[in-house]
Structure formats: structure tokens, C-alpha cells
Amino acid sequence: MPTLQELEEIVVQVRRDIVRMVHKVDSGHPGGSLGCTEFFVALYYEVMELKEKFSMDGIGEDIFFLSNGHISPVFYSVLARKGYFPVKELNTFRLLNSRLQGHPTTHEGLPGVRIASGSLGQGMSVAIGAAQAKKLNGDKHLIYSLHGDGELQEGQNWEAIMYAGSKKVDNLIATIDRNGQQIDGATEDVMSLGDVGEKFRVFGWDVIELKEGNDLNAIINAMKEAKSRTGKGKPVCIVMHTIMGNGVDFMMYTHAWHGKAPNDEQLASALAQNSETIGDY
């Protein structure tokens, strides 16, 4: 297992990957990607039990589903850094015929990607189905998923959340990226979500509030706590409070960088704030 310092170095390198990818093609979603960088590094390097070789069926290992697929830059970077595919392939992000499209898809056969995501609101249903399949197969491993808070404005989520609580899908850990921002502004201005954790509780979920969603150690501890609560008759939800654009000062705390690429000067500033640690692609 990497040390906490080594994980922090990976986080910084992933931030560099994110801003470089979206800058090259002048397209993509850096804000949410940067806000979830620590989460992805913790999940893939410390929390999940994974096989060395990727297989679509995911039998005998934990599985992760990204529901808010527009934050593909952080997903691709961590998959590459973890060895799912060559790091140099990050250079093809959003190009024609690339396996690294703006939203993850499956027909390109990119290792690590099991569902197409980007049409928001669907990942919860997929995660629940996979969790129930694990149970039917006698597989004790867990399903993890990530969802945006603005994404919870999609109604399909709440059908799925109600179903999971009712059917006691207790091998599922769903994390909500509670950054309070979405493409058109603050989530509370667009459509107030209220107390997200309490909503999950009344639907029959066990809920963990993670206030420090950009602190690696806090994330690891919260994920381990969530894991300890599985198998007890309730699905588990982590409400993870993050900062959109974390790690790049001019992108932080604003929806403006939800789906906008930095120009040359802004890229230089972002990279200066995140020095190369384990090697650029």
C-alpha cells in the first residue's frame, strides 16, 4: 500500500493530468474532476479490493460505477495511473476515435469502464442492480458508486434510492459529491436539495457525513467506516462535502469551471500550483 505522502503525490499529478487534458482540446469538465481527485485516489489505491487484470464481469472483486460521467478526466487519469491502460493515452482525451471520450462509454473497450455514463441519474440504478447480482452470485465483494449532488435532481435516483432501502441492498456504498455547484449555478439556487443525508435516512439508508471531502485521510477513514457498516441490512451513503475546482485557486468555489477549459495562461497557473510529482504523460 502507498504511504499517505505517496497518495498525496498521486493526487497532485492527477490534478495536472486533468487540467492538461481539458486544455489540449479546449473542452471538458475540470471543476468537478478536481473536487473529486482525493476521492478517486483513495478509492482505487486504498479502499477497493481489485484484481490485477480487468474483466467486465467483476466477479471476485469490488466494482465502481461513475454516475456523473462528465467528470471523466479524473476517472481516466486515476485508471491510467493505476495501470488499467497506458498513461500516454491520456493525450488522446476527447479526440476522434479515442477510447477516452468526454463521457465514458463501453464500446471502445477501455479497461476500467463498465457502463456508459453521462446521462445523469442512471448510475444509482445500475449500481443497485450490480449489488443484487453480487448477492445472487454469492460474491461478498462490494459495489461503490459516485453521484453529483445536482444529479440528485433527476427523479430516477429517488426511485432507486427507495428501492435499495426497501430491499436492503446492504453491499452498496454510494457517495454523493456535495460540492453545492452545478452547470447553471449553486444547487441551492437551481433547485434546493435540502438535507441530502436526511433524505437518504428516511429512505432506509445508513448515512455518513464526510465534512472534509478533500482530505485524503478523512476520506479513507470514512470509506473504511462505510465498509464496516455493510452487510447490516441497509445500503450505505456517504455525503461527501467537497470544493469544486479544489487545488486550483481560480477554479475553486464556483460553478464557472463546471465545463470550461483553461486558456494557456490559466493552465500555466494551475500547473504552477501543482508541481509534477510522478511524471507527466
C-alpha distance (Angstrom), angle and dihedral (degrees) to the residues before:
residue distance angle dihedral
M1 . . .
P2 3.84 . .
T3 3.79 117.9 .
L4 3.80 119.7 -111.6
Q5 3.80 88.9 -104.0
E6 3.80 90.9 53.1
L7 3.80 90.3 49.3
E8 3.80 90.0 51.1
E9 3.80 89.1 53.1
I10 3.80 90.0 52.3
V11 3.82 89.6 50.5
V12 3.81 91.1 54.9
Q13 3.80 92.2 47.8
V14 3.80 91.3 49.1
R15 3.81 89.3 53.3
R16 3.79 88.6 54.3
D17 3.80 90.1 49.8
I18 3.81 91.5 51.4
V19 3.79 97.6 52.2
R20 3.80 93.2 41.1
M21 3.81 92.6 51.0
V22 3.78 96.0 50.9
H23 3.81 93.0 40.8
K24 3.80 93.8 55.0
V25 3.80 94.5 57.1
D26 3.83 95.9 28.5
S27 3.79 87.7 -127.7
G28 3.79 140.0 90.5
H29 3.78 143.9 68.9
P30 3.82 114.2 -73.1
G31 3.83 100.3 159.5
G32 3.79 100.6 66.2
S33 3.79 91.2 34.4
L34 3.79 92.0 57.6
G35 3.79 91.0 45.1
C36 3.80 91.8 56.8
T37 3.81 99.3 40.3
E38 3.80 95.0 104.6
F39 3.80 90.7 47.3
F40 3.80 93.9 53.9
V41 3.80 93.8 45.7
A42 3.81 91.2 49.2
L43 3.80 92.4 46.1
Y44 3.79 98.2 49.3
Y45 3.80 100.1 33.8
E46 3.79 102.1 36.6
V47 3.80 115.9 10.7
M48 3.79 114.2 40.0
E49 3.80 125.4 71.6
L50 3.79 104.4 -131.9
K51 3.77 136.9 176.5
E52 3.77 117.9 -123.9
K53 3.81 93.0 -121.3
F54 3.81 120.9 52.3
S55 3.79 120.5 -123.3
M56 3.79 127.6 175.1
D57 3.82 94.2 -131.2
G58 3.82 93.5 59.4
I59 3.80 92.6 -154.4
G60 3.80 113.8 168.3
E61 3.80 95.8 14.9
D62 3.79 141.7 72.0
I63 3.81 117.5 -89.5
F64 3.80 130.4 -147.5
F65 3.79 127.2 -157.9
L66 3.80 122.8 -166.6
S67 3.79 108.0 -150.5
N68 3.83 99.3 176.4
G69 3.78 91.0 59.6
H70 3.80 96.3 176.8
I71 3.83 88.7 82.1
S72 3.79 87.7 69.1
P73 3.85 93.9 132.3
V74 3.81 92.7 72.2
F75 3.81 91.5 41.5
Y76 3.80 93.1 51.5
S77 3.79 93.6 44.4
V78 3.80 94.5 52.1
L79 3.81 92.8 44.0
A80 3.80 90.0 52.0
R81 3.79 94.4 44.4
K82 3.80 88.5 49.3
G83 3.81 90.3 54.8
Y84 3.80 103.4 -105.3
F85 3.80 91.0 127.2
P86 3.84 136.0 -7.9
V87 3.79 114.4 -64.2
K88 3.81 89.9 -136.2
E89 3.80 88.5 66.4
L90 3.81 88.2 73.7
N91 3.80 83.7 78.4
T92 3.84 88.3 72.7
F93 3.82 96.4 58.9
R94 3.82 112.0 149.5
L95 3.81 93.6 -7.9
L96 3.81 121.6 136.7
N97 3.81 111.9 -84.0
S98 3.81 91.4 9.5
R99 3.80 120.9 140.2
L100 3.81 86.6 -138.2
Q101 3.78 102.8 73.7
G102 3.80 123.7 172.7
H103 3.79 89.9 -97.3
P104 3.81 118.5 30.7
T105 3.79 114.9 -101.9
T106 3.77 133.8 178.1
H107 3.79 105.9 -138.7
E108 3.82 91.7 76.9
G109 3.82 88.3 60.8
L110 3.79 96.0 -130.2
P111 3.84 109.4 175.4
G112 3.79 112.0 -116.9
V113 3.81 95.6 30.6
R114 3.81 115.5 102.2
I115 3.80 101.9 163.6
A116 3.78 138.3 29.8
S117 3.80 108.3 -114.2
G118 3.74 135.3 178.5
S119 3.79 100.5 90.8
L120 3.76 92.6 97.0
G121 3.79 125.2 -127.2
Q122 3.79 99.3 34.2
G123 3.79 104.0 90.2
M124 3.80 95.2 78.4
S125 3.80 91.4 58.5
V126 3.80 91.5 48.7
A127 3.80 92.5 48.2
I128 3.80 92.0 50.5
G129 3.79 91.7 49.7
A130 3.79 91.2 50.2
A131 3.80 90.9 47.8
Q132 3.78 91.3 53.2
A133 3.81 90.2 47.4
K134 3.81 88.6 54.7
K135 3.79 89.2 54.5
L136 3.80 92.9 48.1
N137 3.80 90.0 50.2
G138 3.81 92.8 49.1
D139 3.81 89.4 -118.8
K140 3.81 110.5 150.9
H141 3.79 94.9 -161.3
L142 3.79 122.8 111.1
I143 3.79 139.1 -114.3
Y144 3.81 118.1 -133.2
S145 3.80 125.4 -169.8
L146 3.79 139.3 177.2
H147 3.81 126.5 -147.5
G148 3.79 134.1 178.5
D149 3.79 119.1 -120.4
G150 3.81 91.9 -128.8
E151 3.78 86.5 51.0
L152 3.81 88.9 65.0
Q153 3.79 87.3 73.1
E154 3.81 85.8 77.9
G155 3.80 109.5 95.6
Q156 3.80 97.4 -141.5
N157 3.80 88.6 71.3
W158 3.78 92.5 64.7
E159 3.78 94.7 50.4
A160 3.79 87.8 52.6
I161 3.81 93.9 44.2
M162 3.81 90.7 50.8
Y163 3.82 90.5 47.7
A164 3.81 94.2 50.2
G165 3.78 92.5 50.9
S166 3.78 93.1 45.4
K167 3.81 93.9 47.9
K168 3.82 93.5 42.7
V169 3.81 95.5 -123.4
D170 3.78 91.5 -176.2
N171 3.81 99.3 166.2
L172 3.81 92.8 71.4
I173 3.82 128.3 95.2
A174 3.81 111.7 -172.1
T175 3.80 118.6 -173.1
I176 3.80 122.6 -157.6
D177 3.81 116.3 -152.2
R178 3.82 97.8 -139.4
N179 3.81 100.0 -169.7
G180 3.81 94.0 137.6
Q181 3.82 93.5 -130.2
Q182 3.79 135.9 103.4
I183 3.78 135.9 168.6
D184 3.83 96.0 -78.7
G185 3.80 99.2 39.5
A186 3.78 141.2 -73.1
T187 3.79 113.3 -6.5
E188 3.79 90.2 -127.7
D189 3.82 90.1 57.4
V190 3.81 96.3 44.4
M191 3.81 96.7 43.5
S192 3.77 120.7 -24.8
L193 3.79 114.3 -121.2
G194 3.79 95.3 -167.3
D195 3.78 116.6 -165.0
V196 3.80 102.3 -6.1
G197 3.79 94.4 -175.3
E198 3.79 93.2 52.4
K199 3.80 90.7 49.8
F200 3.80 90.0 56.3
R201 3.81 91.0 46.1
V202 3.79 93.8 55.4
F203 3.80 88.6 49.9
G204 3.80 89.0 58.3
W205 3.79 103.1 -95.9
D206 3.80 130.4 135.0
V207 3.82 106.1 -123.8
I208 3.80 132.7 -155.5
E209 3.81 119.4 -169.5
L210 3.79 111.0 -147.0
K211 3.80 107.1 -167.7
E212 3.81 95.3 177.0
G213 3.79 99.8 56.0
N214 3.80 93.5 158.9
D215 3.80 95.0 51.9
L216 3.79 110.7 97.0
N217 3.77 96.1 -153.9
A218 3.81 92.5 47.0
I219 3.80 90.7 50.2
I220 3.80 92.8 49.6
N221 3.80 91.2 49.4
A222 3.80 92.6 47.5
M223 3.80 91.9 48.8
K224 3.79 91.6 49.4
E225 3.80 89.6 49.2
A226 3.80 89.7 50.1
K227 3.77 90.4 50.7
S228 3.81 90.3 52.4
R229 3.81 89.4 55.9
T230 3.81 95.8 54.6
G231 3.79 120.4 103.2
K232 3.79 92.5 38.2
G233 3.78 101.1 104.9
K234 3.80 100.0 -87.9
P235 3.81 135.3 82.5
V236 3.80 112.1 -121.6
C237 3.80 126.2 -124.9
I238 3.80 125.3 -168.2
V239 3.80 113.8 -160.1
M240 3.80 99.1 -155.2
H241 3.80 115.2 -165.5
T242 3.81 108.5 -150.3
I243 3.79 139.3 166.9
M244 3.79 115.6 -116.6
G245 3.80 109.3 -125.8
N246 3.79 92.7 15.7
G247 3.79 114.1 -176.7
V248 3.81 96.5 25.2
D249 3.80 108.2 80.1
F250 3.80 99.8 -151.1
M251 3.81 92.2 49.3
M252 3.80 96.8 50.5
Y253 3.83 126.9 109.5
T254 3.80 95.7 5.1
H255 3.79 138.3 97.9
A256 3.82 89.2 -143.5
W257 3.81 91.0 92.9
H258 3.79 96.0 46.7
G259 3.80 91.1 107.7
K260 3.81 109.6 0.5
A261 3.79 131.0 105.4
P262 3.81 123.5 -135.6
N263 3.80 120.1 -113.3
D264 3.80 121.8 -127.1
E265 3.80 94.8 -84.0
Q266 3.80 92.8 45.7
L267 3.79 91.3 48.4
A268 3.79 90.6 53.4
S269 3.80 89.9 51.6
A270 3.82 92.6 48.3
L271 3.79 92.1 49.5
A272 3.81 91.9 46.8
Q273 3.80 87.7 57.3
N274 3.81 91.5 50.3
S275 3.78 110.6 43.5
E276 3.80 119.4 -156.1
T277 3.81 109.9 -90.7
I278 3.81 113.6 165.3
G279 3.81 99.4 14.4
D280 3.81 136.4 -72.9
Y281 3.77 119.6 -107.5
